[in-house]
């Protein structure tokens, strides 16, 4: 992970944060460090500092100046050729594609209890 972080430094490079990486690290800190130390009455400030460091890294991306992208006429024309689809149509298409096939029906209890011979 450290090698990936080297290339994800927002102060050095123009980049987008690997949110999945940051969330995994935050979950790792949350799961592997106790909230309290000692007899359970003192806050674990090491854990809080680690969480702060990760969250601050994510926020540093938000403070960067936005990219200065210029419109490209050819891309805009290409994108306007796609058909217009409503949100509901997209939901219907997604449901049709993602819905798994119905599982095979189980034999009814009234049928014979002996299994069918193999074919």
C-alpha positions as CSV (number, residue, x, y, z in Angstrom):
1,X,0.0,0.0,0.0
2,X,2.8,2.4,0.7
3,X,4.0,2.2,-2.9
4,X,0.5,3.1,-4.1
5,X,0.4,6.1,-1.6
6,X,3.6,7.4,-3.1
7,X,1.8,8.0,-6.3
8,X,-1.4,9.2,-4.7
9,X,0.1,12.2,-3.0
10,X,-2.2,15.2,-4.0
11,X,0.6,17.7,-3.3
12,X,2.9,16.1,-5.9
13,X,0.7,14.9,-8.7
14,X,-2.5,15.7,-10.4
15,X,-4.5,12.6,-9.5
16,X,-7.8,11.3,-8.3
17,X,-8.0,9.6,-4.9
18,X,-8.4,5.9,-4.8
19,X,-11.3,6.0,-2.4
20,X,-11.5,2.3,-2.0
21,X,-7.9,2.3,-0.8
22,X,-8.6,5.0,1.7
23,X,-11.7,3.4,3.0
24,X,-9.9,0.1,3.5
25,X,-7.3,1.8,5.5
26,X,-9.9,3.6,7.7
27,X,-11.7,0.3,8.3
28,X,-8.4,-1.3,9.2
29,X,-7.6,1.3,11.8
30,X,-11.2,1.1,13.1
31,X,-11.2,-2.7,13.4
32,X,-7.6,-3.2,14.7
33,X,-7.3,-0.4,17.3
34,X,-9.3,-0.2,20.5
35,X,-11.3,2.9,21.2
36,X,-10.1,3.1,24.8
37,X,-6.8,2.1,26.4
38,X,-5.8,1.3,30.0
39,X,-8.7,0.3,32.1
40,X,-11.1,1.5,29.4
41,X,-11.5,5.0,30.6
42,X,-8.8,6.7,28.4
43,X,-9.4,7.5,24.8
44,X,-7.0,5.9,22.4
45,X,-5.6,9.1,20.8
46,X,-3.2,7.1,18.6
47,X,-6.3,5.6,16.8
48,X,-7.9,9.0,16.5
49,X,-4.7,10.4,15.0
50,X,-4.5,7.6,12.5
51,X,-8.1,8.2,11.5
52,X,-7.5,12.0,11.3
53,X,-4.5,11.4,9.0
54,X,-6.4,9.3,6.6
55,X,-9.4,11.7,6.5
56,X,-7.2,14.7,6.1
57,X,-5.5,13.0,3.1
58,X,-8.9,12.5,1.5
59,X,-9.9,16.1,2.2
60,X,-6.7,17.4,0.7
61,X,-8.0,16.3,-2.7
62,X,-11.1,18.5,-2.2
63,X,-8.9,21.6,-1.5
64,X,-7.0,21.3,-4.8
65,X,-7.9,23.6,-7.6
66,X,-10.2,21.9,-10.1
67,X,-8.9,20.6,-13.4
68,X,-9.1,23.2,-16.2
69,X,-10.6,21.1,-18.9
70,X,-11.6,22.6,-22.2
71,X,-14.6,21.3,-24.2
72,X,-13.7,19.2,-27.2
73,X,-16.2,19.7,-30.0
74,X,-15.7,16.2,-31.5
75,X,-16.4,14.5,-28.1
76,X,-19.5,16.7,-27.5
77,X,-20.9,15.8,-30.9
78,X,-20.2,12.1,-30.4
79,X,-22.0,12.2,-27.0
80,X,-25.1,13.9,-28.4
81,X,-25.6,11.0,-30.8
82,X,-26.6,8.6,-28.0
83,X,-30.4,8.1,-27.6
84,X,-32.1,10.0,-24.7
85,X,-33.1,7.5,-22.0
86,X,-35.1,8.3,-18.9
87,X,-34.0,7.2,-15.4
88,X,-36.9,4.7,-15.2
89,X,-35.8,3.2,-18.5
90,X,-32.3,2.8,-17.2
91,X,-33.6,1.2,-14.0
92,X,-35.7,-1.2,-16.1
93,X,-32.7,-2.1,-18.3
94,X,-30.5,-2.6,-15.3
95,X,-33.0,-4.8,-13.5
96,X,-33.5,-6.9,-16.7
97,X,-29.7,-7.5,-16.9
98,X,-28.9,-7.9,-13.2
99,X,-31.9,-10.0,-12.2
100,X,-30.7,-13.7,-11.9
101,X,-32.8,-16.4,-13.5
102,X,-35.4,-18.0,-11.3
103,X,-34.0,-21.1,-9.4
104,X,-35.3,-24.5,-10.6
105,X,-38.6,-25.5,-9.0
106,X,-38.2,-28.1,-6.2
107,X,-40.2,-31.3,-6.5
108,X,-43.6,-31.2,-4.9
109,X,-44.0,-33.2,-1.6
110,X,-46.7,-35.4,-3.2
111,X,-44.3,-36.9,-5.7
112,X,-42.5,-40.1,-5.0
113,X,-39.7,-39.9,-2.4
114,X,-37.3,-42.0,-4.5
115,X,-34.9,-39.9,-6.6
116,X,-35.3,-40.0,-10.4
117,X,-32.8,-42.3,-12.2
118,X,-29.9,-40.5,-13.8
119,X,-30.1,-39.9,-17.5
